[in-house]
Every structure is written in structure tokens, then in C-alpha cells.
């Protein structure tokens, strides 16, 4: 998978293991969700303003530091 870095205008390879996920039951469906640590790593690689805000929110909810 590739991700676009707006800051440099380049595409970079992202090492995402889609076999790692959690399943959330919702309205009779089993929804696959990216694991939190994988999501934070993905968003850290892209580092768009929206991704950095998401990381801050995730860390705040978890009560952890923003060391990604």
C-alpha cells in the first residue's frame, strides 16, 4: 500500500499488515477494524494535520503519551 505525503508531494510505501485486525460486532455484522497501534503508526507515517489530530485524540482517550 502507498500513502501520499502532502508535505513533500511524494508517494511512500506503507507497511500495513491487513491480517492484523480486531472484529467489532455491529448490527449483526462483524466489522474488521485496524488495530489501534497499527492505525497510529499509519497516521504517523502520513502526518497530515488530520492524522496528527487523530493521534492526539487516540492518545488522550487512552491516557497515553503521544510518542509515535
C-alpha positions in Angstrom: 0.0 0.0 0.0 1.2 3.5 -0.8 0.5 6.8 1.1 0.8 10.3 -0.3 2.8 12.8 1.8 1.4 16.2 1.1 4.4 17.9 2.8 6.8 16.5 0.2 4.4 15.7 -2.6 5.6 12.2 -2.9 4.2 8.7 -2.6 5.8 6.4 0.0 5.3 2.7 0.7 3.4 1.9 3.8 4.0 -1.5 5.5 0.5 -2.4 6.7 -0.3 -6.0 7.7 -4.0 -6.3 6.9 -4.1 -9.7 8.5 -3.9 -7.9 11.9 -7.3 -6.6 13.0 -9.9 -6.7 15.7 -13.5 -7.6 15.0 -16.3 -5.4 16.2 -19.9 -6.7 16.2 -22.3 -4.0 15.0 -26.0 -4.5 14.0 -25.4 -8.2 13.2 -22.2 -7.6 11.2 -18.7 -8.5 12.2 -16.6 -5.4 11.2 -12.9 -5.7 10.8 -11.0 -2.8 12.4 -7.3 -1.9 12.2 -5.6 -2.4 15.5 -5.0 0.9 17.4 -1.2 0.7 17.3 -1.3 -0.1 13.6 -3.6 2.9 13.0 -1.5 5.3 14.9 1.6 4.1 13.1 -0.1 4.5 9.7 -1.3 8.0 10.7 2.1 8.9 12.0 3.7 7.9 8.6 1.3 10.2 6.7 1.5 13.0 9.3 -1.3 15.1 7.7 -2.8 17.7 10.1 -6.0 15.5 10.4 -3.8 12.4 11.2 -1.9 14.3 13.9 -5.2 15.4 15.4 -6.5 11.8 15.3 -3.3 10.6 17.1 -3.7 13.2 19.8 -7.3 12.2 20.3 -6.5 8.5 20.5 -3.7 9.1 23.0 -5.9 11.4 25.0 -8.6 8.7 25.2 -6.1 6.1 26.1 -4.3 8.3 28.6 -1.0 7.6 26.9 1.7 10.0 25.7 2.0 11.0 22.0 5.3 9.3 21.4 4.6 8.0 17.9 
